[in-house]
């Protein structure tokens, strides 16, 4: 039973990855369609990592800044849902067993700097600089937990670029 669940989880991540490849290849509409279908399949009770990843990338397929913000907020909500399930003490309390067993909790935590960075950029596009500053500060604070690798360095550089852009405006 556990092996079936893991295979199912891997299939969902494979499908998300395929849609991400379409997005990065320039086919935003098809990526948006696939993400939308997956979102419907996952539902509100779907795996937090899947919902977080999917919403994070679905935001990048949006043409309207308000829609982009809505998807980035869904991604943050999914990540927060897993964190809340951990409860105080890292896995105790209601829902803690689920989070304790969830092998992807560190992956969701690694999303936080990027999630807040995207929200800061969204709020800046919507001319809400105070909200943008709040999320930029949260992105910088969360980035301290990132490794000194390509991903971590890229996120920190993007935070620096957005901060510089905000100072210039």
Helices and strands as residue ranges (DSSP letters): H 2-24, H 28-42, H 48-59, H 65-86, H 96-101, H 105-125, H 129-143, H 150-168
